[in-house]
């Protein structure tokens, strides 16, 4: 078990939190197993001022989700010690132990081509073949949680809609980092954001260059 930064934890599993989580829980420490199968959090209950730990493993869609939660520890140190015990317990567990039973569909492989090479945008080709590993890994992890409401996200991301779809992913990550929940049951607008102070809709738009035929030279 090794400690990791909050940034790394959020990159891998920040999408699992509910916005109400922040009202009662303060996260203190973040951990990862050596093989990356498990993530762990040590936290403090803001109300009772006792401590807890959470262990997360990948479900069938490769999303990190809670597989064990223990609370009411008298100290941060005790919670950390028991987290280590929990890691040892799950280290040898089959991957199917982490499945939740409510997963639908299959994992999204965002960089697996779904359109022919001649139809792929230059930006997508550059990102998928020459892009830095951290950038592609961030997008891959995000797509485990992103719901493709329209059913054409991959096709557009890889071809004519790369910029627009990348902007949607940026907004998706921004709203999650802001501690908002997202209701993706609506096909339009793109996002229904939910927080402790209410709800609001967001429609993601991008500027599209004008066709040369529409530009007049004066």
Residue, then its C-alpha position, 0 to 999 in steps of 0.5 A: x500500500x502506497x500513498x498517492x496524491x489527491x490529484x491522482x486519486x481524483x483522476x482515477x476515482x473522483x467521479x464516484x463521489x456524491x455531492x452530499x459526501x462533502x457535507x459530512x466527510x473530510x478526506x485526509x489520506x489516499x492510497x493505492x495498491x502496488x498493482x493498482x487494483x485497489x484504492x483507499x481513503x482515510x477520512x474524518x466524520x465531520x459530525x462525530x469527529x471519528x475516522x473511517x476508511x474506504x476501499x475501492x476496486x474496479x467494477x465490471x465497467x472498470x470504474x473504481x467503486x467502494x467495496x469496503x467501508x469501515x467507520x468509528x475508529x478513534x484515531x486517524x492512525x487506527x483507520x490507516x492501520x485497518x485500511x492496510x489490513x483491508x488491502x491485504x484481504x482484498x489483494x488476492x480477491x478475484x476481480x469479480x468480487x468488485x463487481x456491483x451487479x448494476x453495471x450496464x453495457x460494456x467498458x468504453x474503449x475511447x481510443x479503439x477505432x470505430x471509424x476508418x482511418x481516412x475519416x479520423x480527425x488529425x487531432x484524434x490521430x495525433x492524440x491516440x498515436x503520438x499523445x502523451x500517456x498521462x493525457x490518454x490515461x486521464x481520458x480513458x479513466x474519465x470515459x469509464x464514467x461518462x454516459x454516452x446519451x446520444x450513442x454517437x460519442x465515440x464516432x464523433x470524438x474520433x472524426x468530425x466532432x473531436x473539438x466539441x466532444x473534447x470540450x464536453x469531457x472538459x466540462x464533465x471533469x470540471x463539474x465533478x471537481x466542483x463537487x457537483x452531481x450530474x444527471x445524464x438522463x436527459x439527451x438535451x441540454x448536455x448536463x443537468x448539474x446538481x449541488x447543495x444549492x440547487x440545479x442548473x442545465x448546461x449546453x456545451x457549445x464550441x465555435x465552428x470555423x466558417x466555410x470559405x464559401x460563407x466568407x466574403x472578402x471586402 
